[in-house]
Amino acid sequence: MRAEPMRHFRQSGRRTGVTFSLLTALILALVSVTASPGQAADRDRVRAFLTVTGFDVALEAIKLSAEDAPAMLGIRAQDFGLSWTRLAGEVFDVALMQEMGVDILERTLSDAALAHAAGFYASDLGQRLVQAENASHLADRSVKRKSGEEMIADLMVSDPERVAIFDRMMRAIGSAEMTLKSANEVQIRFLMAAAAAGIVELKLDEKGLRALQAESAEESLAEIRKSGLRGAAVTYDGISNEDLAAYAEALEQPLMREVYELMDAVQFEIMANRYEAVAMRLRGLDPGQEL
C-alpha cells in the first residue's frame, strides 16, 4: 500500500526560489522521537530493508512520474524529443534515488521499526505481498487505472467485504491524507523552482497556491481514496481476503504505522527533490535542443 505518484497538480504561485525542504525538516524532526543516534539502523541493513519490503521498487517507480513534470508547466515532453528522454533518465536515475532513500532512512529509521517491518515482509505472506506490490508499482498507469475501475465496480457488488478490507488497509497507514499533503508539497516546490528558473510565470504567491490547494482538498482526498481502491483491486488480485485481513492487522500495528509514515515521507521528499532538479535543467532548453 505504499503511495504512488498522484496527478492533482495545478499551475499558480510565484516565489524567488526553494532552498529549504519542509518534508526533510519533518523527517529529521521525527528522528528525535523514533531514533536516537545509538538506535539508528546501519547502511547495509537499510539496503536489505529496501529490498525485503519492496521499497527499492517503490523508489524506482518515481521515474514513471517524470512524464507528468512538463505537463504541470504547460509543456509537452514530446516537444523536446530525445533531449527530454535523456534529461529524465539522468534526473530520475534509479540508483541515485535509492541511495537518497538509504541516506535518509539510515538517519531516521529505528532498529525496532526496521526489524518489525522486515520480519513481517520476510514471511511467506509478506513476500507474496511484496511481489504483487512490486509488479503494481511498475505497471502501466493507464492500463492499471482502467482495470482497477472495472474490478472495483464488480467487487462493490460481488465482494463488498474485500472492498472494506482495502479501505481498512488504506486507513491503517493514513495513505490518502499523507499522499495529499505530500503531493501538494511536491507541487509547490516544483512550481516555485520552475518560476525561479524562469520557465514559467505564476499568478499566485505560495500563500495563494496553498489556499487553492485547501479549497480542493476534500475533492482531492475523495479522488485519492478512489484511486487507492482501484490500485488495491489490481495489486492484490491474487491475494485472498483472509490474507489481506491479516495484512490489514499488521499495518495497524504502531511500529508498522511508524515505518509507513517514514517511507511515504522519504518517497515524496525524493520526488520533490528530483522535480526541482528537472525544473533547473529545463531552464534554457528549447524543443529540439540537445542537452
matplotlib code that plots the C-alpha trace (Angstrom):
import matplotlib.pyplot as plt

x = [0.0, 2.9, 1.7, 2.2, 2.8, -0.5, -1.8, -3.6, -1.3, -2.4, -0.4, -0.2, 2.0, 5.4, 8.5, 12.2, 13.2, 13.2, 16.2, 14.6, 12.6, 9.7, 9.5, 13.1, 12.6, 9.7, 11.6, 14.6, 12.2, 10.9, 14.4, 14.3, 11.1, 11.9, 15.6, 18.5, 22.0, 22.5, 19.3, 19.6, 19.9, 23.2, 23.5, 23.8, 20.7, 18.8, 19.7, 18.4, 15.3, 14.6, 14.8, 12.8, 10.0, 10.0, 10.7, 13.5, 11.0, 8.6, 11.5, 12.3, 8.7, 9.2, 10.8, 7.3, 6.1, 8.7, 6.2, 4.0, 6.6, 6.4, 2.6, 2.4, 4.1, 2.0, 4.8, 4.7, 7.5, 7.3, 8.3, 11.8, 12.2, 15.3, 16.5, 13.7, 14.3, 17.9, 17.2, 14.5, 16.9, 19.6, 17.5, 15.3, 18.3, 17.1, 20.4, 20.6, 17.1, 17.6, 20.8, 19.0, 16.4, 19.2, 20.8, 17.6, 16.5, 19.9, 19.5, 15.8, 14.7, 14.9, 16.2, 12.9, 10.9, 13.2, 13.2, 9.4, 8.7, 11.4, 10.2, 6.7, 7.7, 10.3, 7.4, 5.7, 2.7, 5.0, 7.0, 3.8, 2.6, 5.9, 5.9, 2.4, 3.2, 6.5, 4.7, 2.0, 4.4, 6.0, 2.7, 1.4, -0.7, -3.4, -4.0, -3.9, -6.5, -8.9, -8.6, -8.9, -12.1, -13.7, -12.5, -13.6, -17.1, -17.5, -16.3, -18.7, -21.4, -19.8, -17.5, -18.1, -16.1, -13.0, -13.5, -13.9, -10.6, -8.9, -10.3, -9.1, -5.6, -5.6, -6.9, -4.3, -1.4, -3.3, -2.3, -4.9, -4.1, -0.3, -0.5, -2.4, -0.2, 3.0, 1.8, 0.8, 4.3, 5.8, 3.6, 4.6, 8.3, 8.3, 6.3, 8.5, 11.6, 10.3, 9.4, 12.8, 14.4, 12.4, 10.5, 7.0, 5.4, 2.9, -0.1, -0.3, 2.3, 2.9, 0.2, -2.3, -1.3, -1.8, -5.2, -6.1, -5.0, -7.0, -10.1, -9.9, -8.7, -12.0, -12.4, -8.7, -9.0, -12.0, -10.2, -7.1, -9.2, -10.9, -7.6, -6.3, -9.2, -8.7, -5.0, -5.6, -8.1, -5.4, -2.4, -3.9, -6.0, -4.3, -4.3, -7.2, -9.5, -8.1, -4.5, -5.5, -7.2, -4.0, -2.1, -4.5, -4.0, -0.2, -0.5, -2.4, 0.5, 2.2, 5.7, 4.3, 2.5, 5.7, 7.5, 4.9, 4.8, 8.5, 8.7, 5.9, 7.7, 11.0, 9.4, 7.8, 10.9, 12.9, 10.2, 10.2, 13.9, 14.0, 11.2, 13.2, 16.2, 14.1, 13.0, 16.6, 17.6, 14.7, 16.0, 17.1, 16.2, 14.2, 12.3, 14.7, 17.7, 20.2, 21.4]
y = [0.0, 2.4, 5.6, 6.1, 9.4, 11.4, 13.6, 16.5, 19.5, 23.0, 25.8, 29.0, 30.9, 32.7, 33.0, 33.6, 30.0, 27.0, 26.0, 24.6, 21.3, 21.1, 17.4, 17.0, 19.0, 16.9, 13.7, 14.9, 16.1, 12.5, 11.3, 12.8, 10.8, 7.5, 7.0, 8.3, 8.1, 4.7, 3.3, 4.3, 1.5, 0.9, 1.4, -2.3, -3.2, -0.3, -1.5, -5.0, -3.4, -1.7, -5.0, -7.1, -4.6, -3.7, 0.0, -0.1, -0.7, 2.0, 4.5, 3.2, 3.8, 7.6, 7.6, 6.9, 10.2, 12.0, 12.3, 14.4, 17.2, 19.1, 18.9, 20.7, 23.6, 23.5, 21.9, 18.7, 16.3, 15.1, 18.6, 18.0, 14.6, 12.7, 15.6, 15.1, 11.3, 11.9, 14.5, 12.4, 9.4, 11.4, 13.2, 10.2, 7.9, 4.8, 4.1, 7.7, 7.8, 4.6, 5.9, 9.0, 6.8, 4.9, 8.2, 9.4, 6.1, 5.5, 8.6, 8.2, 4.5, 3.0, -0.5, -1.6, -0.3, -1.8, -5.2, -5.2, -4.4, -6.6, -9.5, -9.3, -8.8, -11.6, -14.0, -16.1, -13.8, -10.7, -11.8, -12.6, -9.1, -7.5, -9.4, -8.2, -4.6, -4.5, -5.6, -3.0, -0.1, -0.6, -1.4, 0.9, 3.5, 4.0, 0.2, -0.2, 2.6, 1.1, -2.4, -1.1, 0.8, -2.3, -4.5, -2.3, -1.8, -5.5, -6.1, -3.5, -5.9, -9.3, -9.0, -5.8, -7.4, -7.3, -3.6, -3.0, -4.7, -2.5, 0.6, -0.8, -1.2, 2.4, 3.8, 1.9, 3.8, 7.1, 6.8, 9.3, 12.1, 11.6, 11.4, 14.6, 16.5, 15.3, 15.7, 19.3, 20.0, 18.4, 20.6, 23.8, 23.0, 22.2, 25.3, 27.5, 26.0, 26.4, 30.0, 30.7, 29.2, 31.5, 28.7, 29.9, 33.0, 32.2, 34.3, 33.5, 33.5, 30.5, 31.5, 31.8, 28.4, 26.7, 28.4, 27.0, 23.5, 23.8, 24.7, 21.4, 19.3, 17.4, 16.7, 15.6, 13.3, 11.6, 11.0, 9.7, 7.2, 6.1, 5.7, 3.8, 1.3, 0.9, 0.3, -2.2, -4.2, -4.7, -5.1, -7.7, -9.6, -12.9, -12.5, -13.9, -11.9, -13.8, -12.9, -9.3, -9.1, -10.4, -7.7, -5.0, -6.2, -6.0, -2.5, -1.3, -2.1, 1.0, 0.2, -0.6, 2.7, 4.4, 2.7, 3.7, 7.3, 7.5, 5.6, 7.8, 11.0, 9.7, 8.8, 12.1, 14.0, 12.3, 13.0, 16.7, 16.9, 15.3, 17.6, 20.6, 19.2, 18.9, 22.5, 23.7, 21.5, 22.7, 26.3, 27.4, 24.0, 24.6, 22.0, 20.1, 21.4, 18.8, 18.8]
z = [0.0, -0.5, -2.0, -5.7, -7.5, -7.8, -10.6, -9.0, -9.6, -10.7, -12.1, -10.0, -7.5, -7.7, -5.4, -5.8, -5.2, -2.9, -0.8, 2.3, 2.3, 4.6, 4.2, 5.1, 8.2, 9.2, 8.6, 10.6, 13.4, 13.5, 14.4, 17.8, 18.5, 16.8, 16.7, 18.8, 17.3, 19.1, 17.7, 14.0, 11.5, 9.8, 6.0, 5.0, 7.0, 5.4, 2.0, 2.9, 4.3, 1.0, -0.8, 1.5, 1.9, -1.8, -1.0, -3.5, -6.3, -4.9, -5.3, -8.7, -9.7, -9.1, -12.6, -14.1, -12.8, -15.0, -17.8, -15.5, -14.9, -18.2, -18.3, -15.0, -16.7, -19.8, -21.8, -23.8, -23.1, -26.7, -27.9, -26.5, -28.2, -27.2, -25.1, -22.6, -22.6, -21.8, -19.1, -17.4, -17.4, -15.7, -13.2, -12.2, -12.1, -10.1, -8.4, -7.3, -5.9, -4.0, -2.5, -1.4, 0.3, 2.1, 3.2, 4.8, 6.3, 7.8, 9.9, 10.7, 10.8, 14.2, 14.7, 16.3, 13.4, 10.8, 12.5, 12.9, 9.2, 7.8, 9.9, 8.5, 4.9, 5.1, 5.9, 3.2, 3.1, 3.2, 0.2, -1.8, -1.0, -2.0, -5.3, -6.0, -5.0, -6.9, -10.1, -9.5, -8.9, -12.4, -14.3, -17.0, -15.1, -17.7, -18.1, -14.3, -13.8, -16.4, -15.0, -11.4, -12.3, -13.7, -10.9, -8.0, -9.7, -9.8, -6.2, -4.9, -5.9, -5.7, -2.7, -0.6, 2.2, 0.1, -0.7, 3.1, 3.7, 1.1, 2.9, 6.2, 4.8, 3.5, 6.7, 8.8, 7.2, 6.5, 2.9, 1.4, 3.8, 3.6, -0.2, -0.5, 2.0, 0.3, -3.3, -2.5, -1.2, -4.3, -6.5, -4.6, -4.6, -8.3, -9.4, -7.2, -8.7, -12.2, -11.5, -10.0, -13.1, -15.4, -17.1, -16.1, -14.7, -12.0, -10.9, -7.2, -4.5, -2.3, 0.2, -2.6, -4.0, -0.7, -0.3, -3.7, -2.6, 0.5, -1.5, -3.4, -0.5, 0.0, -3.7, -3.9, -0.9, -2.4, -5.7, -3.9, -1.9, -5.1, -6.8, -3.8, -4.0, -7.8, -7.3, -4.5, -6.6, -9.3, -7.0, -4.7, -7.3, -6.5, -2.6, -0.6, 1.7, 4.6, 3.8, 3.1, 6.5, 8.1, 6.2, 7.4, 11.0, 10.5, 9.1, 12.1, 14.5, 15.8, 14.6, 11.1, 11.0, 12.0, 9.1, 6.6, 7.7, 7.3, 4.0, 2.5, 3.6, 2.2, -1.1, -1.6, -0.5, -3.2, -5.7, -4.8, -4.9, -8.4, -9.7, -8.5, -10.4, -13.5, -13.2, -13.1, -16.0, -18.2, -17.9, -21.4, -23.0, -26.2, -28.1, -30.3, -28.4, -27.2, -23.6]

ax = plt.figure().add_subplot(projection="3d")
ax.plot(x, y, z, "-o")
ax.set_aspect("equal")
plt.show()
